[in-house]
Amino acid sequence: MSLPTITNGCILAVLSKATQKDPTTYGTDALLDMVKGDQVTLASAIVATAEGFGEMIAEDEESSQLLVISIVAMGTMVYEIIKSQVEAKELEEMFAE
Protein backbone atom coordinates (compact mmCIF):
# COMPACT_ATOMS: atom_id res chain seq x y z
CA MET A 1 0.00 0.00 0.00
CA SER A 2 1.34 3.40 -0.93
CA LEU A 3 0.75 6.51 1.08
CA PRO A 4 -1.86 8.91 -0.23
CA THR A 5 -0.88 12.39 -1.32
CA ILE A 6 -1.15 14.66 1.69
CA THR A 7 -3.63 17.50 1.20
CA ASN A 8 -3.50 21.00 2.59
CA GLY A 9 -6.77 20.28 4.39
CA CYS A 10 -5.28 17.42 6.41
CA ILE A 11 -2.18 19.44 7.22
CA LEU A 12 -4.22 22.42 8.36
CA ALA A 13 -6.57 20.25 10.45
CA VAL A 14 -3.71 18.59 12.33
CA LEU A 15 -1.76 21.84 12.64
CA SER A 16 -4.83 23.58 14.05
CA LYS A 17 -5.26 20.83 16.64
CA ALA A 18 -1.54 20.73 17.47
CA THR A 19 -1.19 24.46 18.05
CA GLN A 20 -3.97 24.47 20.65
CA LYS A 21 -1.45 22.99 23.11
CA ASP A 22 2.13 23.73 24.02
CA PRO A 23 4.67 21.47 22.23
CA THR A 24 5.41 19.40 25.36
CA THR A 25 1.75 18.61 25.99
CA TYR A 26 1.02 17.99 22.31
CA GLY A 27 3.98 15.64 21.90
CA THR A 28 3.24 13.75 25.11
CA ASP A 29 -0.45 13.35 24.29
CA ALA A 30 0.36 12.25 20.74
CA LEU A 31 2.88 9.68 21.97
CA LEU A 32 0.32 8.29 24.41
CA ASP A 33 -2.25 8.07 21.60
CA MET A 34 0.29 6.23 19.47
CA VAL A 35 0.93 3.72 22.25
CA LYS A 36 -2.82 3.23 22.76
CA GLY A 37 -3.12 2.71 18.99
CA ASP A 38 -0.50 -0.07 19.07
CA GLN A 39 2.26 2.09 17.56
CA VAL A 40 4.70 1.54 20.42
CA THR A 41 7.66 0.87 18.14
CA LEU A 42 7.10 4.04 16.12
CA ALA A 43 6.59 6.13 19.27
CA SER A 44 9.81 4.70 20.71
CA ALA A 45 11.68 5.44 17.49
CA ILE A 46 10.52 9.07 17.51
CA VAL A 47 11.65 9.53 21.13
CA ALA A 48 14.99 7.76 20.60
CA THR A 49 15.72 9.80 17.48
CA ALA A 50 14.80 13.03 19.22
CA GLU A 51 17.01 12.22 22.20
CA GLY A 52 19.91 11.22 19.95
CA PHE A 53 19.71 14.37 17.85
CA GLY A 54 19.24 16.49 20.96
CA GLU A 55 22.44 15.14 22.46
CA MET A 56 24.39 15.47 19.20
CA ILE A 57 23.31 18.99 18.30
CA ALA A 58 22.65 20.89 21.51
CA GLU A 59 25.46 22.56 23.39
CA ASP A 60 23.82 22.39 26.82
CA GLU A 61 21.12 20.46 28.70
CA GLU A 62 18.42 23.12 28.33
CA SER A 63 18.94 23.38 24.57
CA SER A 64 18.94 19.60 24.31
CA GLN A 65 15.59 19.35 26.11
CA LEU A 66 14.04 22.03 23.89
CA LEU A 67 15.31 20.27 20.79
CA VAL A 68 13.97 16.90 21.97
CA ILE A 69 10.53 18.43 22.65
CA SER A 70 10.52 20.07 19.21
CA ILE A 71 11.52 16.90 17.37
CA VAL A 72 8.97 14.77 19.23
CA ALA A 73 6.21 17.30 18.48
CA MET A 74 7.20 17.44 14.82
CA GLY A 75 7.54 13.66 14.49
CA THR A 76 4.18 12.98 16.07
CA MET A 77 2.59 15.72 13.98
CA VAL A 78 3.84 14.12 10.76
CA TYR A 79 2.42 10.79 11.94
CA GLU A 80 -0.94 12.46 12.71
CA ILE A 81 -1.00 14.14 9.28
CA ILE A 82 -0.37 10.84 7.48
CA LYS A 83 -2.91 9.02 9.66
CA SER A 84 -5.49 11.74 9.01
CA GLN A 85 -4.96 11.55 5.26
CA VAL A 86 -5.25 7.74 5.24
CA GLU A 87 -8.50 7.97 7.19
CA ALA A 88 -9.84 10.65 4.83
CA LYS A 89 -9.01 8.47 1.82
CA GLU A 90 -10.74 5.46 3.41
CA LEU A 91 -13.87 7.54 4.05
CA GLU A 92 -13.80 8.87 0.51
CA GLU A 93 -13.57 5.34 -0.90
CA MET A 94 -16.31 4.08 1.41
CA PHE A 95 -18.77 6.74 0.25
CA ALA A 96 -17.78 6.35 -3.41
CA GLU A 97 -19.06 2.77 -3.47
C-alpha positions as CSV (number, residue, x, y, z in Angstrom):
1,M,0.0,0.0,0.0
2,S,1.3,3.4,-0.9
3,L,0.7,6.5,1.1
4,P,-1.9,8.9,-0.2
5,T,-0.9,12.4,-1.3
6,I,-1.1,14.7,1.7
7,T,-3.6,17.5,1.2
8,N,-3.5,21.0,2.6
9,G,-6.8,20.3,4.4
10,C,-5.3,17.4,6.4
11,I,-2.2,19.4,7.2
12,L,-4.2,22.4,8.4
13,A,-6.6,20.3,10.5
14,V,-3.7,18.6,12.3
15,L,-1.8,21.8,12.6
16,S,-4.8,23.6,14.0
17,K,-5.3,20.8,16.6
18,A,-1.5,20.7,17.5
19,T,-1.2,24.5,18.0
20,Q,-4.0,24.5,20.7
21,K,-1.5,23.0,23.1
22,D,2.1,23.7,24.0
23,P,4.7,21.5,22.2
24,T,5.4,19.4,25.4
25,T,1.7,18.6,26.0
26,Y,1.0,18.0,22.3
27,G,4.0,15.6,21.9
28,T,3.2,13.8,25.1
29,D,-0.4,13.4,24.3
30,A,0.4,12.3,20.7
31,L,2.9,9.7,22.0
32,L,0.3,8.3,24.4
33,D,-2.3,8.1,21.6
34,M,0.3,6.2,19.5
35,V,0.9,3.7,22.2
36,K,-2.8,3.2,22.8
37,G,-3.1,2.7,19.0
38,D,-0.5,-0.1,19.1
39,Q,2.3,2.1,17.6
40,V,4.7,1.5,20.4
41,T,7.7,0.9,18.1
42,L,7.1,4.0,16.1
43,A,6.6,6.1,19.3
44,S,9.8,4.7,20.7
45,A,11.7,5.4,17.5
46,I,10.5,9.1,17.5
47,V,11.7,9.5,21.1
48,A,15.0,7.8,20.6
49,T,15.7,9.8,17.5
50,A,14.8,13.0,19.2
51,E,17.0,12.2,22.2
52,G,19.9,11.2,20.0
53,F,19.7,14.4,17.8
54,G,19.2,16.5,21.0
55,E,22.4,15.1,22.5
56,M,24.4,15.5,19.2
57,I,23.3,19.0,18.3
58,A,22.7,20.9,21.5
59,E,25.5,22.6,23.4
60,D,23.8,22.4,26.8
61,E,21.1,20.5,28.7
62,E,18.4,23.1,28.3
63,S,18.9,23.4,24.6
64,S,18.9,19.6,24.3
65,Q,15.6,19.3,26.1
66,L,14.0,22.0,23.9
67,L,15.3,20.3,20.8
68,V,14.0,16.9,22.0
69,I,10.5,18.4,22.6
70,S,10.5,20.1,19.2
71,I,11.5,16.9,17.4
72,V,9.0,14.8,19.2
73,A,6.2,17.3,18.5
74,M,7.2,17.4,14.8
75,G,7.5,13.7,14.5
76,T,4.2,13.0,16.1
77,M,2.6,15.7,14.0
78,V,3.8,14.1,10.8
79,Y,2.4,10.8,11.9
80,E,-0.9,12.5,12.7
81,I,-1.0,14.1,9.3
82,I,-0.4,10.8,7.5
83,K,-2.9,9.0,9.7
84,S,-5.5,11.7,9.0
85,Q,-5.0,11.5,5.3
86,V,-5.2,7.7,5.2
87,E,-8.5,8.0,7.2
88,A,-9.8,10.7,4.8
89,K,-9.0,8.5,1.8
90,E,-10.7,5.5,3.4
91,L,-13.9,7.5,4.1
92,E,-13.8,8.9,0.5
93,E,-13.6,5.3,-0.9
94,M,-16.3,4.1,1.4
95,F,-18.8,6.7,0.3
96,A,-17.8,6.4,-3.4
97,E,-19.1,2.8,-3.5
